[in-house]
């Protein structure tokens, strides 16, 4: 139900908010725009409330609301700059870099990256000790529970790129890091579009060398595409509930196998059928089925550890 008694009342509040903004009455403008935005979450109102909060130095709240509609800040340079300004005030350096690397930000990328580099440099003089503490905690993710790992990763996204990259490269060879966190870090490198060579301790207990520019999204693998076709097509029509449940399980399995998914899943349909205790169709040898079962048992141990089972 709308907070406003009529469209006219809402229009009056909108005019009052915009007048307050024009008069640089930031606190009043942000308060009015927040009420309007709670009533209707449009991109335009999101931008207006975020701009008001930013000028009112309510940076954290501005970040939280802007993050709800990040994609809407890529339509023009002014909106892009507002989103970048808010991120930098919150030391969200990794997000800011990933935001600049989105295809829609190409026209403003060079300027944006230069601003981020300057903000990182300023932050190191002001927050150097705090950043060292965050970096140290980040570098030891494998010592804590998975929820704590995720929390530390979010904190680490406030580090300058060089400190963040040092941590990622250290963690990728940590044999005790959960495979899901390892995949999450690789996805960060993919979104950052950094050009680097990294070492990766993978599920085969071998250390692999990767070029970050060669990374592709999880769903870009051949196996992932075939699995989606099967889940959404044949199995989805036969048993939609089972297909939905398997979607969750297989998505986690694909993440843990990243970035070598296609090396392991060579029979995607059989992989899903075994995961769902279904009869296996198609030509798959007993040896190949045994390999699939072995891999799934290994992955299930990681999932059980994650769930504390």
N, C-alpha and C positions, 0 to 999 in steps of 0.2 A: 504494500500500500504506500502511496506517495506521501511524503511528509507535508506537501503543500496542498492547501485546501482547493486550489483551482489552478488551471493553466496560467491564469492572470497573476496569481500570487507567486507562482514559480518564475514567471517572466520578470516580475518586479524584483524578486530576490537576485536574479541573474544580472539585471541592470545595476542593482546596488553593488553587487560584487565587482562588476567591471568598472564602475565608477570609483570604488575604493582602490582598485588596482591602479587605475590611471592617476589617482592622487597619491600613490605610493603609501597608502594606508595598508601595509602588508598584513598585519595581524587581523584586521577586520576582513580584508579580502580573502585571506586563507580560510578564515572561519566560515564565511558565507559560501565560498566555493566548495569546502568540504561537505557542507549540508547538501548542496546541489549535487555533488558527485555521489554521495551516498544514495541519493534518490534516483540517479540515472548515470551509469558508468560509461559515458561516451568518451571517445578519444579527445575531443575538444575540451571537455570539462576536466579530463585528466591532466591535460597540458596546462590548463589555467590554474588548477589547484596546486600543481607541482611548481609552477612558476611563482605563485604567491608564497608557498612554503619556503622555497629557495630564497627569495628576497627577505623573508621573515627569519632567515637563518635556522629554520626547522629542517635541517638537512636530512636527518635520518628518516623522518616521516615523508619527506619529498622523495627519497630513494625508494622507500617501500611502495608508495603509490605509483611512481613512475615504472617500477618493475612489473606492475600488473599489465602494462600495455607497451612494452618496449618496442614492439614492431611499429607502433604508430608514430614513433619519433624519427622515422626514416623517410618521410615524405618530402621534407624540405630542410634547408640548411639551418634555419632558425630553430626548428624542433630538435634536430640532431644536436645542435650546440647546447640547448637547454639540457637534454638528457646527459650529455657529456659533462657539463658543468656540475650537475647534481652528483654524478658518479664520482667525479674527482674530489668534490668536497667531502665525500664519504670514504676517500681513499680506496675506491673500488677499481683499482688499476687493472686487474686482469679482466674484469667484465668490460671496462672501457676499451681495452685493446681488442677484445673479441667483437665488441660492438662496431668498432672502426673497420674490422676485417669483413663484415657482412657485405655481400655484393651490392646492396642498395646504398651503402655508405661510401662507395668508391670515389665520388666527386669530392668528398670532404675528408677522405682518409688521411692524406698527408698532413693536413693542418691538425687533425685530431690527434694523430700519433705524436706530433711535435708538442702539443699541449700536454699530453700524458707524460712524456719524457721530462718536461719541465716540472710538472707536478710531482713526479717521483723524486726528482732531485731535491725539491723543496722539502718533501716529506722526510727524506733521510736526514736532513739537518735538524728537523723538529722532533721526529719520532724514531730516531735511530735505535735507541735502547729498546723501545717497545717492539720495533720490527725485528730486532735480534732475538727477543724472547719468542715472538710468534714463529719466526723461522726455525728456531731450535725445536719447538714443539711440533712443527710441521715435519721436520726431518725425521722425527721419531714416531710417525703414525703407527708403525707396526707394533708399538708397545701398548696400544690402548684398544678398547672395544670399537666395533664398527661405527656405532652412533657417534662416539667421540672422534673417530677418524673424520667423519663427515663434518663435524663441527670445526675441527682444526683446519680442514681444507677450506671451509668458508672464510675463516680468519686469514688463512694464507693468501686468499685472493685479494687481500689488501696490501700485499707485499709488492714492491717494485719488481719488474719482470726479471731482472738478473737474480735476485734472491729467490724468487718463485721457481725459476728454471733450475737453479742449483738443487733445490729441494726435490723437484720432480725427478731429475736425473739420478739423484741418490736413492729415491724411493723405488724407482722402476727396477732396480737390481736387488731390492730387499726381498729375500725369499719368504719372509714371514708376513708380507703385506697381502691382504685378502685380494683374490683375483678381481673382484668387482671394483675395488678401489684402484687397482692397477689400470683397469679399463677406463675408469673415470678420469684418471690423470692423462691417459693417452688421448681421450676425447678433448681435454683441455688444450693439449698441444695441437690437435686438429683445428679447433676453433681459433686458436691464436695465430695459426698459419706461420708459425716460426719455422725457420730453416736451420735444422740442427741434426746431428747424428747422435742417437742415444742407445744405451744398452738396456736390454729388457730381460729380466729373469721370468721365464714363462712356465706354464704348467708342466712342461716336459723336463723341468729342472735344468734346462740349458739356458745359457745367456746368449741372446740374439742381438744383432746390430740392426737398428732401424733408422731410416731417414724420415724425419717427421713430415717432409713434404710429400711422401708416398702414402701417408695414412689416408684412409677413406672411412666414411661413416659405417657403423655396424650394419645398417640396412643395405649398404651398397654391395655386400658380399653376395655371391651367387646363391649360397645356401640359404641366407636369410630371405632372399627374394622368393626362392622356391618354397620355403616353409610358409611364408605369408600367403602365397597362392593356394597352397593346400589347406591351410587353416581357414581362410576366408572363402574358399570355394567348396571343394568336395566335403571336407569334414564339417565346415561351418553350416552347410545345408543339412547334413545328416544329424549332427548333434551340436547345436550352437553353444550349449552350456559347457560341454567338454572342450570345445574349440577355444572358448574364452578362457577357461582354466589353464589349458595347455599354452595359450598365448603368453600368460604371465610366466610360467615355468621356463618356456623356451627362450623368452626374451632375456631372462637372467643367464641362461646357459650360453647364449650367443655373446653376451657381454663378457662372461668369464673366459670364453675362447678367443676373444678379440686380442690381437689383430689377425690371428691365424685360423679364422673360422673355417675357411674352405679347405684347409689342410686336414681338418678333423671330420667335418660333416660332408661326406662325399655322397651320401644317400639321404637327402633331406626328408623325403616322405617316410622312409623307414625310421629315421631318427624320431620323428614326431609320433609315429605309431608305437614305437617301443616306449617312449616317454608316457604315453597314455594307455599302456597295456592293451593295445589294439592288435588285431591280427595284421601281420606284415604282408603287404601286397607288393608285387613287383619282383624282379629278379635280384635277390641279395643272397650271397653265400652265407653259410653258417659261420665261417670265419669273420666275415664282415659284420654280421649281427653281433658276434661276441665282442668285437672291437667297439661297436656302438655301446653295448651294455657296459663295458669297462669304463669308457669315457663318461657315460652318464652316472655311473656309480661314484666316480671320482668327483664329478661336479656336484652330486647330491650331498657328498660329505661337506663340501664348502658351504652349501646352502644350509645344511643342518647346523654347522658351526655358527653361521650368521644368525640363525633363528634361536640359537641356544638350546638346540635339541640334543 
